[in-house]
Amino acid sequence: MKTASLALALVLALPAAAPAAPLAESIGRLLANSPAARAAFWGLEVVDLKTGRILYQLNPNRFFIPASNTKLFSISLALARLGPGYTFSTRVLADSPPDAAGVLDGPLCLAGGGDPNLSPRDIPYHMGPVTGDPLAAIEELASQVAAHGVRRVEGDVIGDDTWYVWQPYADGWSIEDPQYEYGAPVSALAINDNTLTLAVRPGEREGDPAALVLNPALEYYTIDNRIRTTGAAETGPIRFERAAHTFELQLWGEIALGGRVLDLSLGIEDPALYAALALRQALEKRGITVTGEARARHQYPNTISDLRRAAVPPAAPEGVELARRTSAPLVEDLRVTAKVSQNLHAEMALRAVARARRNIGSREAGLAEMEDFLSEAGIASTAYTFHDGSGLSRSNLVTPATVVKLLRHMYAGARRDDLISVLPVGGQDGTLSGRFGGAAAGRIHAKTGSLAHVNALSGYALRANGDWVAFSILVNNANAPASEIRAVMDRICTLILN
């Protein structure tokens, strides 16, 4: 093993050869002949993983906003620091056991432990929509509480997410992001990906307000519904708005009589409070009386002297355990994170590493641990800037060479197969299911990325000769439709495969 490791280290240390001319010429012609490509800023690096030979480079050391290619870094960090078998626990705690009459004297605490899959999502991952009861995990926990003989709770139901510091958003996120599913606030207690769906249906008659249906059926936001049903064949867009840090949702626009249902996926402002409301409702469905209110308990950043590392971990909630739910192994969630590009889960993985390694579940601690991890991979701190774990931040910067260096490091390590297994596969699943069909199907294992004017694709490719390459394609300042940029990226990958 030592000899093999030394040989691999020597290969990775070999000086780069000049780019292969045929590939370089083909990619150059492709970029030059595409008006969409010519107007954008491109960065590429392609490296043969057997020899370390650079097959192609274009602006390899220039900085780009990576979008969701950031997830390659947070996923690799989680695999390296926590291991694929790491699990999370969610508990329901009381101050004391129920008395002979089933009465709990005091509050009931729903303590989040960072499980990202308290949802109806099937694990292991498979293609297709997520169906089922969004509150299934809460219902399961409530049934366990009832099985302990609880009939009455003399106190509040508390949603406790203090396992992580309460930092729901990251630097560089848009103020509008948290309104939507993709920018759902980050919490150690995450129910249904911290989202709810509001279905908008036409009213029965022209002029009626639109009918609204919540899923889950749990009252949370105050909704000002100004959407009207119209007999017009065509209507304008339905719009909604929720001011930051509020629970008031405004909707306006028109919906056609007899028109299709529109589903709005909305972020949940305070996930811990929402979870507490859901648990109280589930307990009451089982005949358990709750005398108190639902409320949230957070660990605020200004109570921690050092968000990069704590000398002693903040105490986990304690009490008599009445229910517990243990997650699937971490690698199964990272597969979801990568294949569907789940922003919340990537943020939670960053904080899980922080809590395990630095005793504090903060974004700053996760990013500090990332810096140490990348240093071990031979990546200098000057070669990147990260403000989150998902890539939603517009302040993130990375170079194509840095991305490829990470991919080479992971390929040479113990978590190679785990990383390749979680990535979307061209023509088969995840965000690449509709790309790379035909002869290319199954040969691209890569992470996509997109923001306004930003597209990215980085990962591994299996060439026709059986050799693996690592590649990174980062595109910024693109003003053409994203589909046109992706088409050029895909043709570059096809050239790499050959």
C-alpha positions in Angstrom: 0.0 0.0 0.0 2.8 2.4 0.8 4.4 1.8 -2.6 1.1 2.4 -4.4 0.5 5.6 -2.4 4.0 6.9 -3.2 3.5 6.1 -6.9 0.2 7.9 -6.9 1.7 10.9 -5.1 4.5 11.1 -7.7 2.0 11.0 -10.5 0.0 13.8 -9.0 3.2 15.8 -8.6 4.3 15.5 -12.2 4.7 18.8 -14.1 1.8 19.5 -16.4 2.3 18.7 -20.1 1.2 21.0 -22.8 -2.5 20.6 -23.8 -3.3 18.0 -26.4 -3.5 19.9 -29.6 -6.6 18.0 -31.2 -8.8 18.5 -28.2 -7.6 22.1 -27.7 -8.3 22.9 -31.4 -11.7 21.3 -31.3 -12.8 23.2 -28.1 -11.4 26.4 -29.5 -13.4 26.1 -32.7 -16.5 25.3 -30.8 -16.2 28.3 -28.5 -15.3 30.6 -31.4 -18.2 29.5 -33.6 -20.9 30.0 -30.9 -22.2 33.5 -30.5 -23.6 32.6 -27.0 -20.2 31.2 -26.0 -18.2 34.1 -27.4 -20.0 36.7 -25.4 -19.5 34.9 -22.1 -16.4 34.4 -19.9 -15.2 30.7 -19.9 -12.9 28.8 -17.6 -11.9 25.2 -18.2 -9.5 22.6 -17.0 -9.3 18.9 -18.0 -6.8 16.5 -16.4 -6.1 12.8 -17.1 -6.4 11.2 -13.6 -3.9 8.3 -14.5 -1.0 10.5 -15.7 -1.8 13.9 -14.2 -1.5 15.3 -17.8 -3.4 18.5 -18.5 -5.5 17.8 -21.6 -7.0 21.3 -21.9 -6.9 24.7 -20.1 -8.7 28.0 -20.6 -8.4 30.7 -17.9 -7.7 28.0 -15.3 -6.6 30.4 -12.6 -9.2 33.1 -13.1 -12.0 33.4 -10.6 -15.6 32.5 -11.3 -18.8 32.4 -9.3 -19.3 28.6 -9.1 -23.0 28.4 -8.2 -23.9 24.9 -7.1 -20.4 23.6 -8.0 -19.8 24.8 -4.5 -21.6 21.6 -3.4 -18.6 19.6 -4.6 -16.6 21.2 -1.8 -19.2 20.8 1.0 -20.0 17.2 -0.1 -16.3 16.2 -0.2 -15.8 17.9 3.2 -18.6 15.9 4.7 -17.5 12.6 3.3 -13.9 13.3 4.5 -14.7 14.6 8.0 -17.8 12.6 8.9 -17.7 9.5 6.8 -20.5 8.0 4.7 -22.1 6.2 7.7 -22.7 9.2 9.9 -26.3 9.6 11.2 -28.5 12.2 12.8 -31.0 11.9 15.6 -34.2 13.9 16.3 -35.7 13.5 19.7 -38.8 14.4 21.8 -37.9 15.2 25.4 -39.8 16.0 28.6 -38.7 17.3 32.0 -40.0 14.1 33.7 -42.0 11.0 32.7 -45.8 11.2 32.5 -47.6 10.5 35.8 -50.1 7.7 36.3 -52.8 9.7 34.5 -50.5 10.4 31.5 -49.9 14.0 32.4 -46.6 15.6 31.6 -45.8 18.5 34.0 -43.9 21.0 31.9 -43.0 21.5 28.2 -42.4 19.0 25.5 -39.2 19.6 23.5 -38.7 18.6 19.9 -34.9 18.6 19.6 -33.5 18.8 16.2 -30.2 17.1 15.5 -29.5 18.1 11.9 -31.4 15.4 10.1 -32.1 16.9 6.6 -34.7 14.2 5.6 -37.6 14.7 8.0 -39.7 14.6 4.9 -41.6 12.1 2.7 -38.6 11.7 0.4 -37.7 8.1 -0.4 -34.2 7.1 0.8 -32.1 5.7 -1.1 -32.6 8.3 -3.8 -34.4 7.5 -7.0 -35.7 9.6 -9.8 -39.2 11.0 -9.6 -41.3 13.5 -7.6 -41.4 13.4 -3.8 -44.9 12.2 -2.7 -46.5 11.3 0.5 -47.2 13.1 3.8 -44.8 16.0 4.3 -45.3 15.6 8.1 -44.8 11.8 8.2 -41.7 12.2 10.4 -43.6 14.3 12.9 -46.5 11.9 12.9 -44.1 9.0 13.7 -42.6 11.0 16.6 -46.1 11.9 17.9 -47.1 8.2 17.8 -44.1 7.3 19.9 -45.1 10.0 22.5 -48.6 8.6 22.6 -47.2 5.1 23.1 -45.5 6.2 26.3 -49.0 6.9 27.7 -49.0 10.7 27.4 -52.5 12.1 27.5 -51.9 15.7 28.5 -49.0 18.2 28.2 -49.0 20.9 30.9 -46.8 23.3 29.0 -45.6 24.4 25.6 -44.3 22.4 22.7 -40.8 23.8 21.9 -39.1 23.4 18.6 -35.4 23.4 19.6 -32.8 23.8 16.8 -29.9 24.8 19.1 -27.8 22.0 17.8 -26.8 24.5 15.1 -26.4 28.3 15.5 -29.4 30.1 14.2 -28.0 31.6 11.0 -30.8 31.0 8.5 -29.1 32.8 5.6 -25.6 33.3 4.3 -23.7 36.3 3.1 -24.3 36.9 -0.6 -27.8 35.5 -0.7 -30.5 37.7 -2.3 -33.0 39.2 0.0 -35.7 37.4 -2.0 -34.1 33.9 -1.8 -35.7 32.9 1.5 -39.2 33.4 0.1 -38.6 30.4 -2.2 -38.0 26.7 -1.8 -34.5 26.9 -3.1 -33.5 29.5 -0.4 -35.3 27.9 2.6 -33.8 29.0 5.9 -31.2 26.8 7.4 -32.0 25.1 10.7 -31.0 22.0 12.7 -34.7 21.1 12.8 -35.8 20.9 9.2 -39.3 19.6 8.3 -40.1 18.8 4.7 -37.0 20.7 3.5 -38.3 23.8 5.4 -40.9 24.4 2.6 -44.6 24.3 2.2 -46.7 24.2 -0.9 -49.5 26.7 -1.6 -51.9 25.4 -4.3 -53.7 28.2 -6.2 -57.0 27.1 -7.8 -59.6 29.1 -9.7 -62.7 30.1 -7.9 -66.1 28.7 -8.8 -67.2 31.8 -10.7 -65.7 34.7 -12.5 -64.7 37.4 -10.0 -64.3 35.0 -7.1 -61.1 35.0 -5.2 -58.8 32.1 -6.0 -59.0 29.1 -3.7 -55.9 28.3 -1.7 -54.9 24.9 -0.4 -51.9 24.4 1.9 -49.7 21.3 2.0 -49.0 20.5 4.7 -52.5 21.5 6.0 -51.0 23.6 8.8 -51.8 27.3 9.3 -48.6 29.2 9.5 -48.6 32.3 7.3 -51.2 35.1 7.4 -52.3 35.2 3.7 -53.6 38.3 1.9 -55.2 36.7 -1.2 -55.9 39.2 -3.9 -55.9 36.7 -6.8 -59.1 36.9 -8.8 -60.8 34.4 -11.0 -61.3 35.7 -14.6 -63.0 34.5 -17.7 -60.2 35.7 -19.9 -58.4 33.0 -21.9 -55.0 34.4 -21.0 -53.9 35.9 -17.7 -50.8 37.5 -16.4 -48.5 35.9 -13.9 -49.5 35.3 -10.3 -47.2 37.0 -8.0 -46.4 36.7 -4.3 -44.3 38.5 -1.8 -43.3 38.1 1.8 -41.2 40.8 3.5 -38.0 39.5 5.2 -38.5 38.2 8.8 -42.3 38.4 8.6 -45.2 35.8 8.5 -47.4 37.8 6.2 -47.8 36.6 2.6 -49.3 38.7 -0.1 -50.6 37.2 -3.4 -52.0 39.0 -6.4 -52.9 38.5 -10.0 -55.5 36.6 -12.0 -56.3 32.9 -12.6 -58.4 31.7 -15.5 -61.8 30.1 -14.7 -61.3 26.4 -15.3 -57.5 26.9 -15.5 -54.8 24.7 -14.2 -53.7 24.6 -10.5 -50.6 26.5 -9.8 -48.3 25.2 -7.0 -46.1 27.7 -5.2 -43.2 26.3 -3.2 -42.5 28.6 -0.3 -39.7 28.8 2.3 -40.6 28.6 5.9 -39.6 31.6 7.9 -38.8 29.9 11.2 -38.5 26.1 10.8 -38.3 25.3 14.5 -41.5 27.1 15.2 -43.2 25.4 12.3 -42.0 22.0 13.6 -43.4 22.8 17.0 -46.8 23.7 15.5 -46.8 20.5 13.5 -46.0 18.3 16.5 -48.7 20.0 18.6 -51.2 19.4 15.9 -50.1 15.7 15.6 -50.4 15.2 19.3 -53.9 16.7 19.4 -54.9 14.4 16.5 -54.0 11.5 18.9 -56.2 12.9 21.7 -53.3 14.4 23.6 -54.2 17.8 25.2 -51.6 20.5 25.0 -52.3 23.5 27.3 -49.4 25.6 26.1 -48.3 27.2 22.9 -45.9 26.2 20.1 -42.7 28.2 20.2 -39.1 28.0 19.0 -35.8 27.9 20.8 -32.7 29.1 18.9 -29.0 29.5 19.7 -28.3 33.0 18.5 -24.9 34.0 17.1 -24.3 36.8 19.5 -24.3 34.4 22.4 -21.2 32.6 21.1 -17.8 34.2 21.6 -16.1 32.3 18.8 -18.2 31.0 15.9 -15.2 29.3 14.3 -14.5 26.9 17.3 -16.0 26.4 20.7 -13.8 25.1 23.6 -16.8 23.2 24.9 -19.8 22.2 22.7 -23.0 23.9 23.7 -25.1 21.6 25.7 -27.6 19.4 23.8 -31.2 19.5 25.1 -31.6 17.0 28.0 -34.6 15.2 29.5 -36.7 12.1 29.5 -36.7 10.7 25.9 -40.2 10.0 24.7 -39.4 9.6 21.0 -36.4 9.3 18.6 -35.9 9.1 14.9 -32.5 8.2 13.5 -31.6 9.2 9.9 -30.3 7.1 7.1 -26.5 7.2 6.6 -25.0 10.5 5.5 -24.0 9.3 2.1 -27.6 8.7 1.2 -28.4 12.3 1.9 -25.3 13.6 0.1 -26.6 11.6 -2.9 -29.9 13.6 -2.7 -27.9 16.8 -2.2 -25.8 16.3 -5.3 -28.3 14.8 -7.6 -31.1 17.3 -7.2 -28.8 20.1 -6.1 -30.6 20.6 -2.7 -29.3 23.8 -1.2 -30.6 23.4 2.3 -29.0 19.9 2.7 -25.6 21.3 1.6 -25.9 24.0 4.2 -26.8 21.5 6.8 -23.9 19.2 5.9 -21.5 22.2 6.3 -22.9 22.8 9.8 -22.8 19.1 10.7 -19.1 19.0 10.0 -18.7 22.2 12.1 -20.5 20.7 15.1 -18.7 17.4 15.0 -15.2 18.9 14.4 -15.3 22.3 16.1 -18.0 21.9 18.8 -20.1 24.6 17.3 -22.7 24.3 14.5 -22.0 27.6 12.8 -21.4 28.6 9.2 -18.1 30.2 10.2 -16.9 27.0 11.9 -17.9 24.9 8.8 -16.0 27.2 6.5 -12.9 27.2 8.8 -13.0 23.4 8.7 -13.3 23.6 4.9 -10.1 25.8 4.8 -8.2 23.1 6.8 -9.5 20.3 4.6 -8.6 22.1 1.4 -5.1 22.9 2.8 -4.7 19.2 3.3 -5.6 18.8 -0.4 -2.9 21.2 -1.4 -5.3 24.1 -2.1 -4.2 27.5 -0.9 -6.8 29.7 0.8 -6.1 32.3 -1.9 -7.5 30.0 -4.5 -11.1 30.3 -3.5 -13.6 32.3 -1.4 -16.7 30.6 0.1 -19.5 32.1 2.1 -21.8 29.2 2.1 -22.0 25.4 1.5 -24.6 25.4 -1.3 -23.4 27.9 -3.9 -26.5 30.2 -3.5 -24.1 33.0 -2.4 -23.2 35.3 -5.2 -20.0 36.1 -3.3 -18.4 32.7 -3.7 -15.4 32.6 -6.0 -13.3 29.7 -7.3 -11.0 28.8 -10.2 -11.3 25.9 -12.5 -7.9 24.7 -11.4 -9.0 24.6 -7.8 -12.1 22.6 -8.6 -10.0 20.0 -10.5 -7.5 19.9 -7.7 -10.3 19.0 -5.3 -11.5 16.3 -7.7 -8.0 14.8 -8.0 -7.6 14.8 -4.3 -10.9 13.0 -3.8 -10.1 10.6 -6.6 -6.8 9.6 -5.0 -8.4 9.1 -1.5 -10.6 6.7 0.4 -13.8 8.4 -0.5 -13.4 8.2 -4.3 -16.2 5.8 -4.9 -18.5 7.5 -2.5 -18.1 10.9 -4.2 -18.5 9.5 -7.7 -21.6 7.5 -6.6 -23.5 10.6 -5.3 -22.9 12.8 -8.4 -25.6 13.1 -11.1 -25.0 10.7 -14.0 -25.4 11.9 -17.6 -28.4 10.5 -19.3 -29.5 8.6 -16.2 -30.4 10.6 -13.1 -30.5 13.9 -11.2 -29.9 17.2 -12.9 -28.1 15.4 -15.8 -30.9 12.9 -16.5 -31.9 14.9 -19.7 -28.3 15.5 -20.8 -25.7 13.2 -22.4 -27.8 10.6 -24.0 -26.7 8.0 -26.5 -23.0 6.9 -26.4 -22.3 9.4 -23.7 -24.9 8.1 -21.2 -23.4 6.9 -18.0 -20.0 8.3 -18.7 -20.3 11.8 -17.1 -20.5 12.0 -13.3 -20.7 15.7 -12.5 -22.3 18.5 -10.5 -24.3 21.1 -12.3 -24.6 24.7 -11.3 -26.7 27.7 -12.3 -27.5 31.2 -11.2 -28.4 34.2 -13.3 -25.7 34.6 -15.9 -23.8 31.7 -14.4 -23.5 28.0 -15.5 -21.1 25.4 -14.3 -20.4 21.7 -14.7 -17.5 19.9 -13.0 -16.8 16.2 -12.2 -15.5 13.1 -13.7 -15.7 11.6 -17.3 -14.9 8.1 -18.5 -13.2 8.4 -21.8 -13.5 5.9 -24.7 -10.2 4.4 -23.9 -11.3 3.6 -20.3 -9.3 6.4 -18.6 -11.0 8.7 -16.2 -10.5 12.5 -16.4 -11.4 15.3 -14.0 -12.8 18.4 -15.5 -14.3 21.8 -14.6 -16.2 24.1 -16.9 -17.2 27.4 -15.3 -19.1 30.1 -17.3 -19.9 33.6 -16.0 -21.3 36.7 -17.6 -23.5 34.7 -20.0 -26.3 36.7 -21.5 -27.7 34.0 -23.7 -30.4 31.6 -22.6 -28.9 29.0 -20.2 -30.0 26.2 -22.6 -27.6 27.6 -25.2 -24.7 27.7 -22.8 -25.4 24.2 -21.5 -25.5 22.9 -25.1 -21.9 24.2 -25.7 -20.8 22.7 -22.3 -22.2 19.4 -23.3 -20.5 19.4 -26.6 -17.2 20.1 -24.8 -17.8 17.1 -22.6 -18.5 15.0 -25.7 -15.1 16.1 -27.1 -13.5 15.1 -23.8 -15.1 11.7 -23.8 -13.6 10.9 -27.2 
